[in-house]
Amino acid sequence: MNGQALAIEAAGWIGAVLVLAAYALASSGRLDGRAPLFQWLNLIGAAGFVVNTAWHGAMPSMVLNIIWCGIAVATLVRRRV
């Protein structure tokens, strides 16, 4: 595996960890779903998924995660964070 492929795989795995952490924290009541941290975790995590899924040609997942990023950005802008 070359450096570029390794970086793309790392982006996907880091994205997965961040999105799962946001979900786990919100589900356990330790983080409000409207909190800036929740939105940032989702934005950065989904962006990692976009990079990874685009590389692998998984277009449905890529589009889903682009929309996921858009929701996080819109929420952050609305909250002016």
C-alpha positions in Angstrom: 0.0 0.0 0.0 1.5 3.3 -1.0 1.3 6.5 1.1 -1.7 8.0 -0.7 -3.7 4.8 -0.3 -2.7 4.6 3.3 -3.8 8.2 3.9 -7.2 7.6 2.2 -7.8 4.5 4.3 -6.8 6.4 7.5 -9.2 9.2 6.5 -12.0 6.7 6.3 -11.2 5.0 9.6 -10.7 8.3 11.5 -14.0 9.5 10.0 -15.7 6.4 11.3 -14.3 6.8 14.8 -15.4 10.5 14.9 -19.0 9.9 13.7 -19.4 6.9 16.0 -18.0 9.0 18.9 -20.5 11.8 18.2 -23.3 9.3 18.1 -22.2 7.5 21.3 -21.8 10.7 23.2 -25.2 12.1 22.1 -26.9 8.8 22.7 -25.5 8.5 26.2 -26.6 12.0 27.1 -23.0 13.3 27.5 -23.2 15.6 24.4 -26.2 17.6 23.1 -27.0 16.9 19.5 -27.1 20.6 18.8 -23.7 21.2 20.5 -20.9 22.6 18.3 -18.6 19.7 19.3 -21.2 17.2 18.0 -21.5 19.1 14.7 -17.7 19.3 14.3 -17.2 15.6 15.0 -19.9 14.8 12.4 -18.5 17.3 9.8 -14.9 16.1 10.1 -15.9 12.5 10.3 -18.2 12.7 7.2 -15.4 14.6 5.3 -13.1 11.6 6.0 -15.8 9.3 4.6 -16.2 11.5 1.5 -12.5 11.2 0.8 -12.5 7.4 1.3 -15.7 6.6 -0.5 -14.8 8.8 -3.5 -11.5 6.9 -3.8 -13.3 3.6 -3.7 -16.1 4.7 -6.1 -18.8 4.2 -3.6 -21.0 7.0 -4.9 -24.1 6.5 -2.8 -22.1 6.6 0.4 -20.1 9.6 -0.9 -23.3 11.6 -1.7 -24.8 10.7 1.7 -21.7 12.0 3.5 -21.6 15.2 1.4 -25.1 15.8 2.6 -24.1 14.9 6.2 -21.3 17.5 5.9 -23.8 20.1 4.6 -26.1 19.5 7.5 -23.3 20.0 10.0 -22.1 23.2 8.2 -25.6 24.6 8.1 -26.1 23.9 11.8 -22.7 25.5 12.7 -23.5 28.6 10.5 -27.0 28.9 12.1 -25.4 28.7 15.5 -22.5 31.0 14.3 -19.8 28.7 15.7 
